[in-house]
């Protein structure tokens, strides 16, 4: 008995294949970000952060949203329902994942340049990709942006951290 295998050229209705395993998470975020941003803008909600991760229980897409006066449970549920439907239509081949939508909370993630200006004067923690003077973790008060760097007053000194070298940044309790 012979087996017949169709070539990829014969599969015209097949969705675009996902890239190799390592960049899948980045690729999914690149595809989902404009969809989530459009939805949030239409709802009058700020999209704070979007990530797609592989965790112990499977893949998770995490969307953090905010709005003046704070986010309600209804806001999170509504965005979750709508974004889930949008992703099902526009990214049907990403496989199984859990969608989590939440407010940023008191330890809000800082992911855009504008965040570092907006929260100037607030205490923050920044982790860098590579050491600066032998250190990767910094805590202090945000002093805003200077050129392409974030200024963080750590008490005895002000550290200037290139935005491209920031791995993670969050607001912290004073």
C-alpha positions as a Markdown table, in Angstrom:
| # | Residue | x | y | z |
|---|---|---|---|---|
| 1 | Unk | 0.0 | 0.0 | 0.0 |
| 2 | Unk | 1.5 | 3.4 | -1.0 |
| 3 | Unk | 1.0 | 6.6 | 0.8 |
| 4 | Unk | 0.2 | 9.8 | -1.0 |
| 5 | Unk | 1.7 | 13.0 | 0.5 |
| 6 | Unk | 0.7 | 16.4 | -0.8 |
| 7 | Unk | 3.4 | 19.0 | -1.2 |
| 8 | Unk | 3.1 | 22.3 | 0.6 |
| 9 | Unk | 2.5 | 23.9 | -2.8 |
| 10 | Unk | -0.8 | 21.9 | -3.0 |
| 11 | Unk | -2.1 | 23.3 | 0.3 |
| 12 | Unk | -3.4 | 26.7 | -0.8 |
| 13 | Unk | -5.9 | 27.0 | 2.0 |
| 14 | Unk | -3.4 | 26.2 | 4.7 |
| 15 | Unk | -2.7 | 29.1 | 7.1 |
| 16 | Unk | 0.8 | 30.5 | 7.3 |
| 17 | Unk | 3.0 | 28.1 | 9.3 |
| 18 | Unk | 4.5 | 29.2 | 12.6 |
| 19 | Unk | 8.2 | 29.9 | 12.8 |
| 20 | Unk | 10.6 | 27.5 | 14.6 |
| 21 | Unk | 10.0 | 26.8 | 18.3 |
| 22 | Unk | 12.4 | 29.5 | 19.8 |
| 23 | Unk | 10.9 | 32.6 | 18.2 |
| 24 | Unk | 7.3 | 31.4 | 18.4 |
| 25 | Unk | 6.5 | 33.5 | 21.5 |
| 26 | Unk | 8.0 | 36.7 | 19.9 |
| 27 | Unk | 6.2 | 36.0 | 16.6 |
| 28 | Unk | 2.8 | 35.6 | 18.3 |
| 29 | Unk | 3.3 | 38.8 | 20.3 |
| 30 | Unk | 4.2 | 40.7 | 17.1 |
| 31 | Unk | 1.0 | 39.4 | 15.4 |
| 32 | Unk | -1.3 | 39.8 | 18.4 |
| 33 | Unk | 0.0 | 43.3 | 19.6 |
| 34 | Unk | -1.7 | 45.4 | 16.9 |
| 35 | Unk | -5.0 | 43.4 | 17.3 |
| 36 | Unk | -5.0 | 44.0 | 21.1 |
| 37 | Unk | -4.0 | 47.6 | 20.7 |
| 38 | Unk | -6.9 | 48.3 | 18.3 |
| 39 | Unk | -9.4 | 46.6 | 20.6 |
| 40 | Unk | -8.1 | 48.5 | 23.6 |
| 41 | Unk | -8.2 | 51.8 | 21.8 |
| 42 | Unk | -11.7 | 51.1 | 20.6 |
| 43 | Unk | -12.8 | 50.4 | 24.2 |
| 44 | Unk | -11.0 | 53.5 | 25.6 |
| 45 | Unk | -8.5 | 51.3 | 27.5 |
| 46 | Unk | -4.7 | 51.5 | 27.6 |
| 47 | Unk | -2.8 | 48.4 | 26.7 |
| 48 | Unk | 0.0 | 48.3 | 29.2 |
| 49 | Unk | 1.7 | 45.1 | 28.3 |
| 50 | Unk | 1.3 | 41.9 | 26.2 |
| 51 | Unk | 3.3 | 38.7 | 26.6 |
| 52 | Unk | 3.1 | 35.1 | 25.3 |
| 53 | Unk | 4.9 | 32.6 | 27.4 |
| 54 | Unk | 5.4 | 28.9 | 27.8 |
| 55 | Unk | 4.7 | 27.9 | 31.4 |
| 56 | Unk | 4.3 | 24.7 | 33.3 |
| 57 | Unk | 0.6 | 24.4 | 32.4 |
| 58 | Unk | 1.0 | 25.3 | 28.8 |
| 59 | Unk | 1.1 | 28.6 | 26.8 |
| 60 | Unk | -0.2 | 31.8 | 28.3 |
| 61 | Unk | -1.0 | 35.1 | 26.6 |
| 62 | Unk | -1.1 | 37.8 | 29.3 |
| 63 | Unk | -2.6 | 41.2 | 28.5 |
| 64 | Unk | -2.4 | 44.0 | 31.1 |
| 65 | Unk | -4.8 | 46.9 | 30.6 |
| 66 | Unk | -5.5 | 50.1 | 32.4 |
| 67 | Unk | -7.8 | 53.1 | 32.2 |
| 68 | Unk | -8.4 | 56.3 | 34.2 |
| 69 | Unk | -10.2 | 55.4 | 37.4 |
| 70 | Unk | -8.9 | 51.8 | 37.2 |
| 71 | Unk | -9.9 | 48.6 | 35.5 |
| 72 | Unk | -12.9 | 46.6 | 36.6 |
| 73 | Unk | -13.5 | 42.9 | 36.5 |
| 74 | Unk | -16.1 | 43.6 | 33.8 |
| 75 | Unk | -13.5 | 45.5 | 31.7 |
| 76 | Unk | -11.1 | 42.5 | 32.0 |
| 77 | Unk | -13.9 | 40.0 | 31.1 |
| 78 | Unk | -15.1 | 42.0 | 28.1 |
| 79 | Unk | -11.6 | 42.5 | 26.7 |
| 80 | Unk | -10.8 | 38.8 | 27.2 |
| 81 | Unk | -14.0 | 37.7 | 25.4 |
| 82 | Unk | -13.4 | 40.1 | 22.5 |
| 83 | Unk | -9.7 | 39.5 | 22.1 |
| 84 | Unk | -10.2 | 35.7 | 22.3 |
| 85 | Unk | -12.6 | 35.9 | 19.4 |
| 86 | Unk | -10.3 | 38.2 | 17.4 |
| 87 | Unk | -7.3 | 36.0 | 17.9 |
| 88 | Unk | -9.3 | 32.9 | 16.9 |
| 89 | Unk | -10.1 | 34.6 | 13.6 |
| 90 | Unk | -6.7 | 36.2 | 12.9 |
| 91 | Unk | -4.3 | 33.7 | 14.5 |
| 92 | Unk | -6.0 | 30.3 | 14.2 |
| 93 | Unk | -2.8 | 28.4 | 14.0 |
| 94 | Unk | -1.1 | 29.3 | 17.3 |
| 95 | Unk | -2.5 | 26.3 | 19.2 |
| 96 | Unk | -3.9 | 26.0 | 22.7 |
| 97 | Unk | -3.2 | 28.8 | 25.2 |
| 98 | Unk | -4.7 | 30.5 | 28.2 |
| 99 | Unk | -5.7 | 34.2 | 27.8 |
| 100 | Unk | -5.3 | 36.3 | 31.0 |
| 101 | Unk | -6.4 | 39.9 | 31.1 |
| 102 | Unk | -5.7 | 41.9 | 34.2 |
| 103 | Unk | -5.0 | 45.4 | 35.6 |
| 104 | Unk | -1.4 | 46.5 | 36.2 |
| 105 | Unk | -1.7 | 46.7 | 40.0 |
| 106 | Unk | 0.6 | 48.6 | 42.2 |
| 107 | Unk | 3.7 | 46.9 | 40.7 |
| 108 | Unk | 2.9 | 48.0 | 37.2 |
| 109 | Unk | 5.3 | 46.9 | 34.5 |
| 110 | Unk | 7.1 | 49.7 | 32.6 |
| 111 | Unk | 7.6 | 48.6 | 29.0 |
| 112 | Unk | 7.4 | 51.8 | 26.9 |
| 113 | Unk | 9.6 | 54.9 | 26.9 |
| 114 | Unk | 6.6 | 57.0 | 27.8 |
| 115 | Unk | 6.1 | 54.9 | 31.0 |
| 116 | Unk | 9.4 | 56.1 | 32.4 |
| 117 | Unk | 8.4 | 59.7 | 31.9 |
| 118 | Unk | 4.8 | 59.2 | 33.0 |
| 119 | Unk | 5.9 | 57.7 | 36.3 |
| 120 | Unk | 8.8 | 60.1 | 37.0 |
| 121 | Unk | 9.2 | 60.5 | 40.7 |
| 122 | Unk | 7.9 | 57.0 | 41.5 |
| 123 | Unk | 10.0 | 54.2 | 43.0 |
| 124 | Unk | 11.0 | 51.5 | 40.4 |
| 125 | Unk | 13.1 | 48.3 | 40.0 |
| 126 | Unk | 15.0 | 47.7 | 36.8 |
| 127 | Unk | 16.8 | 44.6 | 35.7 |
| 128 | Unk | 19.2 | 44.8 | 32.8 |
| 129 | Unk | 20.4 | 42.3 | 30.3 |
| 130 | Unk | 24.1 | 42.9 | 31.0 |
| 131 | Unk | 25.8 | 44.3 | 34.1 |
| 132 | Unk | 26.4 | 48.0 | 34.6 |
| 133 | Unk | 29.4 | 48.5 | 36.9 |
| 134 | Unk | 29.0 | 44.8 | 37.9 |
| 135 | Unk | 25.3 | 45.1 | 38.7 |
| 136 | Unk | 22.1 | 44.0 | 36.9 |
| 137 | Unk | 19.4 | 44.9 | 39.4 |
| 138 | Unk | 18.7 | 48.5 | 40.3 |
| 139 | Unk | 16.1 | 50.1 | 42.6 |
| 140 | Unk | 15.4 | 53.8 | 43.0 |
| 141 | Unk | 13.3 | 56.7 | 41.9 |
| 142 | Unk | 12.6 | 57.3 | 38.2 |
| 143 | Unk | 14.0 | 60.6 | 36.9 |
| 144 | Unk | 12.7 | 60.1 | 33.4 |
| 145 | Unk | 14.3 | 59.7 | 30.0 |
| 146 | Unk | 17.6 | 61.3 | 28.8 |
| 147 | Unk | 18.2 | 60.6 | 25.1 |
| 148 | Unk | 17.9 | 56.8 | 24.7 |
| 149 | Unk | 18.4 | 56.0 | 28.4 |
| 150 | Unk | 16.4 | 55.9 | 31.7 |
| 151 | Unk | 17.7 | 57.9 | 34.6 |
| 152 | Unk | 17.2 | 56.2 | 38.0 |
| 153 | Unk | 18.2 | 57.9 | 41.3 |
| 154 | Unk | 19.4 | 55.0 | 43.5 |
| 155 | Unk | 20.1 | 57.3 | 46.5 |
| 156 | Unk | 23.8 | 57.8 | 46.5 |
| 157 | Unk | 23.9 | 58.2 | 42.7 |
| 158 | Unk | 21.9 | 58.4 | 39.5 |
| 159 | Unk | 22.3 | 55.5 | 37.2 |
| 160 | Unk | 21.7 | 56.0 | 33.4 |
| 161 | Unk | 20.4 | 52.7 | 31.8 |
| 162 | Unk | 20.1 | 52.3 | 28.1 |
| 163 | Unk | 16.5 | 51.5 | 27.2 |
| 164 | Unk | 17.6 | 48.7 | 24.9 |
| 165 | Unk | 19.5 | 47.0 | 27.8 |
| 166 | Unk | 16.4 | 46.9 | 30.1 |
| 167 | Unk | 15.2 | 43.3 | 30.5 |
| 168 | Unk | 12.4 | 44.1 | 33.0 |
| 169 | Unk | 11.2 | 47.2 | 34.8 |
| 170 | Unk | 8.4 | 47.6 | 37.4 |
| 171 | Unk | 7.0 | 50.2 | 39.8 |
| 172 | Unk | 7.6 | 49.2 | 43.4 |
| 173 | Unk | 6.4 | 50.2 | 46.9 |
| 174 | Unk | 8.2 | 53.2 | 48.4 |
